[in-house]
């Protein structure tokens, strides 16, 4: 059973699952008959969220223009 520093894996889409592993976010993708795993340290996860928040308005605007 996971402790407070681990969580169950959650499917987030596009073939990627996420979970908490100690103090890092673990991203797992099944590709070419093997797991591909990326561990995001807290600062990297924070920077990724900041980047998403920066580009999200552009993504939404582009999607609205297509519709």
C-alpha positions in Angstrom: 0.0 0.0 0.0 1.4 3.4 -0.9 2.6 5.7 1.9 2.1 9.4 2.1 4.9 10.0 -0.4 3.5 7.7 -3.1 0.2 7.7 -4.9 -1.7 5.4 -7.2 -1.1 5.8 -10.9 -3.7 8.0 -12.7 -4.1 7.9 -16.5 -3.9 11.5 -17.8 -4.3 10.9 -21.5 -2.3 10.4 -24.7 -0.9 7.2 -23.3 0.6 8.8 -20.2 0.0 7.9 -16.6 1.1 10.0 -13.6 1.8 9.2 -10.0 3.6 10.6 -7.0 6.9 8.9 -6.1 8.4 10.3 -2.9 8.6 14.1 -3.7 8.6 13.7 -7.5 5.9 13.4 -10.1 6.4 10.2 -12.1 5.2 10.2 -15.7 5.0 6.8 -17.4 4.3 6.1 -21.1 4.2 2.7 -22.7 6.1 2.9 -26.0 7.6 0.2 -28.2 7.0 -2.6 -25.7 8.7 -0.8 -22.8 7.9 1.8 -20.2 9.3 5.2 -20.7 9.5 7.1 -17.4 10.2 10.7 -16.5 10.6 11.9 -13.0 9.8 15.6 -12.4 11.5 17.2 -9.4 9.3 19.8 -7.6 11.0 22.8 -9.3 10.7 21.2 -12.7 7.0 20.4 -12.1 6.4 24.0 -11.0 8.2 25.3 -14.1 6.1 23.0 -16.3 2.9 24.3 -14.7 4.1 27.9 -15.2 4.9 27.1 -18.9 1.4 25.6 -19.4 -0.2 28.6 -17.8 1.8 30.8 -20.2 0.9 29.0 -23.4 -2.7 27.9 -22.5 -4.3 31.2 -23.7 -2.6 30.8 -27.1 -3.8 27.2 -27.4 -7.4 28.2 -26.5 -7.4 31.1 -28.9 -6.1 28.9 -31.7 -8.8 26.3 -31.0 -11.5 28.9 -31.0 -10.3 30.3 -34.3 -10.5 26.8 -35.9 -14.1 26.5 -34.7 
